[in-house]
Amino acid sequence: MSLRLPDRALIVKLFYHNDNSAIVALRKFRTLKGMRKGPLTVKNLRLMVTKFKETESLNVRPGRGRKPVSTEAIEKVALQVEEDKTSNVQASTSVRHVAEALDQPGSTV
């Protein structure tokens, strides 16, 4: 369960108000929110606070994401699929077959 930004801010605020004690901050957060088990562990709270000290932001940064695929590669794949359909009506086109025919990795097909 990930925390929303206001909840992250509240936990960091509780951390600093309780003499930098992660355990006490988590206990108070759980009692305020009426939880038995928390969304964070003590270790993760400490990591979040150190990241907050470095970046001065509580936002979660996006991951690496997908690499962009060029329109040229998309056109090549579309042509190969059409070619495979016309040559063999019964068979389905697989990613592996198209990737081998185009000499491209399967992740770009």
Sequence and secondary structure as in RCSB ss.txt:
>XXXX:A:sequence
MSLRLPDRALIVKLFYHNDNSAIVALRKFRTLKGMRKGPLTVKNLRLMVTKFKETESLNVRPGRGRKPVSTEAIE
KVALQVEEDKTSNVQASTSVRHVAEALDQPGSTV
>XXXX:A:secstr
    HHHHHHHHHHHHHTTT HHHHHHHHHHHHT SS SS HHHHHHHHHHHHHHS              HHHHH
HHHHHHHHHHHH SSS   HHHHHHHHT  GGG 
